[in-house]
Amino acid sequence: MNFYGIKDCKVVTLPKIEDERGSLTFIEKNNNFPFEIKRVFYLYGVPEGEGRGAHAHKSCHQFLVCLAGNLEVHVDDGANRKIFSLTKPWEGLHVPPSVWAAESNFSDGAICLVMASDYYDEDDYIRSYDQFIVSRKELLEASIG
């Protein structure tokens, strides 16, 4: 697992083309995107008060875009925490590996598109916050060697 922190969680503004017909936003490999996409999924119909995510990945990068409505993404690197509000379909949040992320406060009708750098692999997930903290400490120790 690489040693990333919340400083590496970045909101990326994607291209937005507007004219009288409406708006169009696009993502192009190696042009305006931080990694190669291997998997795409989306979250919708999240009941009021419920959340999603609440895990970290060992090696998978994720990029979240709120296509409709709005939501919050809470990120945590074991030492620092930050909340990002996703409200625009032309902005997305890059969440690198080894950062805990949880999505919450979905508005009615919110749709969150998630693009991932890897295919689904249950072994890549850290679903226990306590285990996440242990993994972060191990990464820190390994990085200072």
C-alpha positions in Angstrom: 0.0 0.0 0.0 1.3 3.4 -0.9 1.6 6.2 1.6 -1.0 8.8 0.5 -2.8 11.3 2.8 -5.7 13.7 2.6 -3.3 16.2 1.0 -3.5 13.9 -2.0 -7.3 14.0 -2.2 -7.9 16.6 -4.9 -11.0 18.1 -6.5 -10.5 18.0 -10.2 -12.4 20.3 -12.5 -13.3 18.4 -15.7 -13.8 20.1 -19.1 -17.3 21.7 -19.4 -18.6 22.6 -22.8 -21.8 24.7 -22.8 -24.0 26.0 -25.5 -27.7 26.5 -26.1 -28.3 22.8 -26.3 -27.0 22.2 -22.8 -23.7 21.1 -21.2 -21.2 18.3 -21.9 -18.3 17.1 -19.6 -15.8 14.5 -20.7 -13.0 12.4 -19.4 -10.1 11.4 -21.5 -7.4 8.8 -20.7 -4.0 10.4 -20.1 -5.4 13.9 -20.6 -7.5 15.1 -17.8 -7.7 12.1 -15.5 -5.4 10.9 -12.7 -5.4 7.2 -13.5 -6.5 4.5 -16.0 -10.1 3.5 -15.4 -10.8 -0.2 -15.0 -14.1 -0.2 -13.3 -17.1 2.2 -13.1 -20.1 2.0 -10.8 -22.7 4.4 -9.4 -24.5 5.0 -6.2 -28.2 6.2 -6.2 -31.3 5.8 -4.2 -29.4 6.2 -0.9 -32.0 6.7 1.8 -31.9 9.9 3.9 -29.4 9.5 6.7 -27.6 6.6 5.2 -24.0 6.5 4.0 -21.8 4.6 1.7 -18.2 3.7 1.5 -16.6 3.8 4.9 -13.5 1.9 3.8 -10.0 2.4 2.4 -8.2 0.6 -0.5 -4.7 -0.8 -0.4 -3.9 0.0 -4.0 -7.1 1.2 -5.8 -7.6 4.9 -6.7 -11.1 6.2 -6.9 -12.6 9.3 -8.6 -16.1 10.3 -7.4 -18.4 12.7 -9.4 -21.9 13.7 -8.1 -23.8 13.6 -11.4 -27.1 14.8 -9.8 -27.9 16.4 -6.5 -25.1 16.6 -3.9 -23.3 14.6 -1.3 -20.3 14.8 1.1 -17.2 12.7 1.1 -15.4 12.4 4.4 -11.7 11.5 4.0 -9.3 10.5 6.8 -5.6 9.5 6.7 -5.4 8.5 10.4 -4.1 11.9 11.4 -6.2 14.4 9.5 -9.8 14.6 8.3 -11.5 16.7 5.7 -15.0 16.9 4.2 -15.5 17.6 0.5 -18.9 18.6 -0.8 -19.6 17.3 -4.3 -22.2 19.5 -5.9 -21.2 20.0 -9.6 -21.2 17.3 -12.3 -18.1 18.7 -13.8 -16.0 18.3 -10.7 -14.8 15.1 -9.2 -12.8 14.0 -6.1 -9.7 11.8 -6.5 -9.3 9.6 -3.5 -6.0 7.7 -3.6 -5.2 4.4 -1.9 -4.6 4.3 1.9 -7.2 7.0 2.6 -10.4 6.2 4.4 -13.4 7.6 2.6 -17.1 7.7 3.5 -19.9 9.2 1.5 -22.9 10.8 3.4 -25.6 13.4 3.3 -26.9 12.4 -0.1 -29.6 14.8 -1.3 -32.8 13.3 -2.7 -32.1 12.0 -6.2 -28.3 12.2 -5.8 -26.3 10.0 -8.2 -22.6 9.4 -7.5 -20.4 8.0 -10.3 -17.3 6.2 -9.1 -14.4 5.4 -11.4 -11.7 3.0 -10.1 -8.2 2.2 -11.1 -8.7 -1.6 -10.5 -11.3 -4.3 -10.9 -13.2 -5.3 -7.8 -11.0 -7.2 -5.4 -12.3 -7.8 -1.9 -8.7 -8.3 -0.7 -7.9 -4.6 -1.6 -10.5 -3.3 0.9 -9.8 -2.3 4.5 -13.3 -2.2 6.0 -12.4 -1.9 9.7 -11.3 1.5 10.8 -9.1 0.0 13.5 -7.3 -2.1 10.9 -7.0 1.0 8.7 -5.1 2.8 11.6 -2.8 -0.2 12.0 -2.1 -0.3 8.3 -1.3 3.5 8.3 1.1 3.0 11.2 2.8 0.2 9.3 3.1 2.3 6.1 4.6 5.2 8.1 7.2 3.0 9.7 8.1 1.4 6.4 8.4 4.8 4.7 10.8 6.1 7.3 12.5 2.8 7.2 
